[in-house]
Amino acid sequence: MENLKSVKVKIIYSENLKKITGKDFEEVVVSENLSFPMFLNFIFSSYPDITKEFAPGVLGFLLNGKRPSEFDILKNGDELNLIG
């Protein structure tokens, strides 16, 4: 059986998103080789009110201070800023 590896990613929420999540930030452990779009799906399924409050295209994202692409793969220690 193959060993599944994981990475720790820090999610930082803007003021408006703190009202939904109840957190300034959180650190989550996810599977290695997880893509940025799959990670967003994980966040939105954890906090479904985000998608109710913010229409598609309204939220901003910074992955380690840069705009992420759909091809970005998360690495251990990454920081994702959600701006809404």
DOBA-655747 format. One record per residue: x, y, z of N, C-alpha, C in turn. Coordinates in Angstrom, 3 decimals, decimal comma, m for minus. Example, Ala and Ser with C-alpha at 12.3 -4.5 7.8 and 13.67 -1.06 7.14 Angstrom:
BEGIN
[atom [13,190 m5,690 7,800] [12,300 m4,500 7,800] [13,200 m3,300 7,800]]
[atom [12,850 m2,250 7,080] [13,670 m1,060 7,140] [12,900 0,030 7,870]]
This chain:
BEGIN
[atom [0,843 m1,191 0,000] [0,000 0,000 0,000] [0,880 1,243 0,000]]
[atom [0,533 2,213 m0,818] [1,319 3,433 m0,962] [1,106 4,358 0,232]]
[atom [2,198 4,980 0,695] [2,109 5,945 1,787] [1,525 7,246 1,282]]
[atom [0,444 7,687 1,893] [m0,134 8,976 1,522] [0,564 10,062 2,318]]
[atom [1,053 11,064 1,633] [1,721 12,179 2,294] [0,763 13,348 2,378]]
[atom [1,034 14,239 3,322] [0,171 15,400 3,492] [1,012 16,656 3,599]]
[atom [0,358 17,791 3,385] [0,988 19,099 3,500] [0,100 19,988 4,366]]
[atom [0,741 20,930 5,053] [0,002 21,882 5,884] [m0,061 23,209 5,156]]
[atom [m1,275 23,761 5,050] [m1,507 25,025 4,353] [m2,240 25,963 5,310]]
[atom [m1,817 27,225 5,335] [m2,470 28,236 6,174] [m3,431 29,043 5,310]]
[atom [m4,671 29,159 5,771] [m5,690 29,961 5,092] [m5,924 31,208 5,932]]
[atom [m5,777 32,376 5,309] [m5,985 33,652 5,998] [m7,237 34,298 5,407]]
[atom [m8,197 34,621 6,290] [m9,483 35,149 5,849] [m9,545 36,664 6,013]]
[atom [m10,098 37,352 5,011] [m10,318 38,797 5,118] [m11,447 39,051 6,121]]
[atom [m11,623 40,318 6,465] [m12,600 40,705 7,489] [m14,005 40,159 7,191]]
[atom [m14,480 40,296 5,950] [m15,823 39,818 5,606] [m15,930 38,302 5,709]]
[atom [m14,865 37,598 5,369] [m14,891 36,132 5,447] [m14,777 35,642 6,881]]
[atom [m14,152 36,429 7,750] [m14,072 36,074 9,179] [m15,465 35,958 9,776]]
[atom [m16,395 36,785 9,270] [m17,771 36,750 9,776] [m18,430 35,411 9,466]]
[atom [m18,022 34,777 8,384] [m18,587 33,484 7,997] [m17,852 32,334 8,682]]
[atom [m16,518 32,400 8,676] [m15,723 31,284 9,213] [m15,554 31,345 10,722]]
[atom [m15,674 32,553 11,274] [m15,427 32,723 12,697] [m13,941 32,673 13,040]]
[atom [m13,083 32,767 12,015] [m11,638 32,646 12,238] [m10,889 33,698 11,436]]
[atom [m9,778 34,183 12,009] [m8,856 35,048 11,271] [m8,083 34,214 10,259]]
[atom [m7,698 33,014 10,700] [m6,933 32,097 9,856] [m7,093 30,693 10,419]]
[atom [m6,677 29,728 9,636] [m6,608 28,355 10,123] [m5,550 27,609 9,320]]
[atom [m4,985 26,603 9,945] [m4,037 25,741 9,264] [m4,716 24,397 9,042]]
[atom [m4,668 23,925 7,814] [m5,308 22,662 7,468] [m4,270 21,720 6,874]]
[atom [m4,523 20,447 7,047] [m3,658 19,416 6,479] [m4,429 18,757 5,347]]
[atom [m3,825 18,755 4,167] [m4,462 18,192 2,978] [m3,503 17,225 2,296]]
[atom [m4,013 16,478 1,366] [m3,202 15,511 0,628] [m2,172 16,207 m0,247]]
[atom [m1,018 15,600 m0,339] [0,033 16,098 m1,227] [m0,473 16,079 m2,668]]
[atom [0,015 16,992 m3,489] [m0,356 17,114 m4,908] [m1,778 17,609 m5,131]]
[atom [m2,352 18,273 m4,125] [m3,695 18,843 m4,276] [m3,593 20,139 m5,076]]
[atom [m4,435 20,276 m6,091] [m4,411 21,481 m6,927] [m5,161 22,622 m6,242]]
[atom [m4,856 23,838 m6,676] [m5,525 25,013 m6,118] [m7,054 24,929 m6,279]]
[atom [m7,590 24,580 m7,470] [m9,059 24,489 m7,590] [m9,680 23,442 m6,653]]
[atom [m9,000 22,333 m6,459] [m9,526 21,311 m5,540] [m9,497 21,815 m4,102]]
[atom [m8,471 22,596 m3,772] [m8,384 23,176 m2,436] [m9,524 24,164 m2,207]]
[atom [m9,839 24,966 m3,219] [m10,983 25,877 m3,099] [m12,271 25,104 m2,869]]
[atom [m12,434 24,003 m3,573] [m13,608 23,157 m3,378] [m13,683 22,679 m1,926]]
[atom [m12,535 22,303 m1,367] [m12,464 21,874 0,034] [m12,929 23,006 0,957]]
[atom [m12,439 24,220 0,713] [m12,820 25,369 1,553] [m14,315 25,656 1,425]]
[atom [m14,811 25,695 0,183] [m16,221 26,017 m0,036] [m17,150 24,937 0,509]]
[atom [m16,716 23,684 0,516] [m17,557 22,634 1,106] [m17,512 22,699 2,630]]
[atom [m16,396 23,207 3,183] [m16,300 23,380 4,636] [m17,129 24,571 5,110]]
[atom [m17,222 25,601 4,272] [m17,964 26,825 4,601] [m18,899 27,182 3,440]]
[atom [m20,012 26,452 3,291] [m20,909 26,691 2,149] [m21,503 28,101 2,114]]
[atom [m21,539 28,794 3,241] [m22,082 30,154 3,246] [m21,208 31,124 2,454]]
[atom [m19,935 30,770 2,245] [m19,071 31,640 1,439] [m19,646 31,777 0,032]]
[atom [m20,040 30,648 m0,567] [m20,564 30,703 m1,938] [m21,962 31,322 m1,991]]
[atom [m22,681 31,311 m0,874] [m23,987 31,968 m0,831] [m23,820 33,482 m0,730]]
[atom [m22,804 33,910 m0,010] [m22,569 35,332 0,238] [m21,817 36,022 m0,901]]
[atom [m20,921 35,278 m1,568] [m20,074 35,860 m2,601] [m20,315 35,160 m3,937]]
[atom [m20,759 35,916 m4,924] [m21,008 35,365 m6,257] [m19,680 34,964 m6,908]]
[atom [m19,715 34,057 m7,886] [m18,482 33,685 m8,595] [m17,780 34,917 m9,164]]
[atom [m16,472 34,966 m8,998] [m15,680 36,069 m9,514] [m15,510 37,234 m8,556]]
[atom [m16,173 37,183 m7,398] [m16,104 38,284 m6,439] [m14,905 38,140 m5,494]]
[atom [m14,618 36,920 m5,084] [m13,511 36,688 m4,153] [m12,163 36,862 m4,835]]
[atom [m11,195 37,314 m4,060] [m9,819 37,386 m4,535] [m8,974 36,362 m3,801]]
[atom [m7,914 35,904 m4,436] [m7,046 34,888 m3,848] [m5,588 35,261 m4,066]]
[atom [m4,776 35,060 m3,035] [m3,328 35,185 m3,155] [m2,707 33,931 m2,553]]
[atom [m1,897 33,267 m3,331] [m1,179 32,081 m2,856] [0,280 32,481 m2,714]]
[atom [0,737 32,563 m1,472] [2,103 33,021 m1,178] [2,369 34,394 m1,786]]
[atom [1,339 35,266 m1,716] [1,492 36,642 m2,168] [1,314 36,857 m3,664]]
[atom [1,017 35,792 m4,406] [0,839 35,908 m5,857] [m0,516 35,341 m6,256]]
[atom [m0,992 35,815 m7,391] [m2,265 35,316 m7,912] [m2,091 33,853 m8,354]]
[atom [m2,900 32,943 m7,816] [m2,749 31,524 m8,182] [m3,341 31,214 m9,550]]
[atom [m2,884 30,103 m10,108] [m3,459 29,615 m11,363] [m4,131 28,279 m11,091]]
[atom [m4,912 27,848 m12,051] [m5,603 26,566 m11,887] [m4,632 25,392 m11,880]]
[atom [m3,379 25,638 m12,257] [m2,388 24,570 m12,329] [m1,499 24,490 m11,091]]
[atom [m1,643 25,459 m10,164] [m0,811 25,448 m8,963] [m1,125 24,238 m8,091]]
[atom [m0,054 23,606 m7,617] [m0,168 22,478 m6,691] [0,286 22,979 m5,324]]
[atom [m0,503 22,705 m4,292] [m0,173 23,189 m2,956] [1,032 22,449 m2,396]]
[atom [1,869 23,223 m1,689] [3,060 22,666 m1,067] [3,024 22,955 0,427]]
[atom [3,759 22,179 1,183] [3,821 22,365 2,626] [4,282 23,778 2,948]]
[atom [3,526 24,456 3,843] [3,886 25,803 4,257] [3,267 26,911 3,423]]
[atom [2,510 26,564 2,383] [1,848 27,592 1,569] [0,874 28,397 2,421]]
[atom [0,683 29,657 2,010] [m0,323 30,523 2,635] [m1,280 31,015 1,563]]
[atom [m2,569 30,826 1,823] [m3,607 31,278 0,906] [m4,408 32,380 1,588]]
[atom [m4,441 33,558 0,972] [m5,270 34,665 1,456] [m6,569 34,662 0,665]]
[atom [m7,695 34,618 1,383] [m9,012 34,762 0,759] [m9,499 36,164 1,027]]
[atom [m9,797 36,899 m0,033] [m10,156 38,305 0,080] [m11,576 38,496 m0,453]]
[atom [m12,441 38,972 0,414] [m13,822 39,152 0,011] [m14,441 40,382 0,631]]
